[in-house]
Amino acid sequence: MNHSVQQPASGLQLELCLSAVLLSASLFMALEFGRAFYVWNKLDALSQQGARLASMCSVDAVYAIRNSTVARAAALPGLQIDHIRVQYLDRQGDLLNDPVRRHSDIGFVRVAIENYQHPLALPFFDLQIAAPEFSTITTGESLGLHPPGSGAIGCAGEVSL
């Protein structure tokens, strides 16, 4: 009887194992980078949509504007109404402290998404990346003022008849 003892190919197995781990980690990091890039683009688009909505809605509908902006962000975990800031600026770009009383002075609307923390989907780690502030400034268009009988739909869903 021939008993041959085979030596384990430990060097080759170790190299294969390390290569698989590094390849898997690199693939996962590439996917996570792509997801973070998607979140950055989504935050930028949300600030644009919020600014457009704020330029068309009444100045006293800030809560509805913020709420609508958050409602459009179903794919962003952790985005809350507190992250949305709506500001009204005069024609020189200076902040108006009381836009309701100075409605005729409004020239621009700024909507910013700030203090958002993007959670990373890394196993065994609970990491978050602080997203930069995304801000969009647009001209104040109708600001919720529609002629009577125009049939315009307001921010809260009311119809002007």
N, C-alpha and C positions, 0 to 999 in steps of 0.2 A: 504494500500500500504506500502510495506516495502522498505524503502530507506536505503540501506546500503552504507555507505561511505567507500571506500577502501583506505587504506593508501598506498602511493607509496612505493615500495621496494627500496628506494633510496640507501641504503647501498649495496644491492646486485647489483643494476645497476651500481653504481660507481665502485665497485670491478670488475665487468665484463668489463667495459669500460677501466679501467686502465690495466687490464690483456691483453686485445686486443691490446692496444697501445704498451705495452711492448713486447708482442709477435711479433707484426708487425715490430717494430724497431729492435728486435733481429734478425729476419729473414732477414731483409733488410741489416743489418750490416754483416751478414754471407755471403750474396750474394756479397756484395761489397768487402769483404775481399778476396773472391774467385776470383773476377775480378782483384783485385790488384795483387794477386799471379800469375794469368795468364800473366799480363803485365810484371811482373818481369822476368818470364820465357821467354817471347817473346823477351825482351830486351837482355837477355843473349844469346839466339839463334841468334839474329841479329848480335851481336858482333862477334860470331863465324863464321857466314856466311860471314860477311864483311872481317874478317881476312883471310878466305880461298880465297875469291875473290882477295884480295890485294896480296896474295902470288903468285897468278897465273897471275896477270895483270901487265902491264908495270908501272914503277914507276911514269911516268908522267900522268897516268890516275887516279889520286887521286879524281878528281871531279866525274868521271864516277863511281868509287867505292863507294863514298859517296852517290851519287844519286841512285845507284842500291840498296844500303842498305836501304835507306829511302823508296824506291818503294816497298820493300818487307814488309813494316810495315803498311799495309792498316788498320789494326785493332787498331793502336795506334794513337789516335788523338793528334795532336800537335807536333809529331816528325818531325823535320826539318833537312835539310842538315847541318845546323850549329851545331847540336848535335853530329855529327859523326866526329871523329878525327882519321886520319890515320897517323901512324908514322913508320919510318924505323929505325931499330936498327942494330948495328954492331954485330959481333960474341960474344962480351963480354956483350951485352945487353945495350950498351950506345947509346943514341939518335944520329942519323946522321943528321946534319943540312942541308946538300945538297945531298940527296940520288941520284939525277939524275947524278951528276958528280962522285959520289963515289959508283956507281952501284955495282962494284965488292966487296965492303966492306959489303954489306947488308947480314946479317945473319938471322934476324928475322923481322917480321911485327907485329905491334900492332894496333888493331882497338878498339877504345873506344867510348861508348855512354855516354855522360855526359850532365849535366844540364837539364835533361828531367823532366818535371813536369807532373805528372799523375793526371788528373782531376777526382775527385770523383763524382759519380752520386747521390748526395744527394739532395732531393727536398728542396728548399728554401735556400740552401747554395751553395756558389761558392768556394769550397775548392779544393786545390791541394796538392799532396804529392810530395816532391822532391825525385826522384828516385836516388839511389846510382849510382856511375859510374860502368858501366859494361865494362870490358876490356878483350880482348883475344889476346894472343901472340902466333904466329905460325912461323914455319920456312919459310924463303923466298924460295919458290920453283923455278919455272921458271921465275918469275917476268916479264912475257910478252915476254921472249926470246924463240922463236920457230925456229926450222930449216926451211929454205925455202922449200916450197912444202909440209909441214906437214899437211896443211888443218886446222890448229888450229884457233879457233875463238877467237878474241881479246875481250877486255872489251867493246869496242864501237861497236861490231858486225862485225868488218872487218875480212875477211878470209885471212890467209896466204897461197898464192898459189905458 
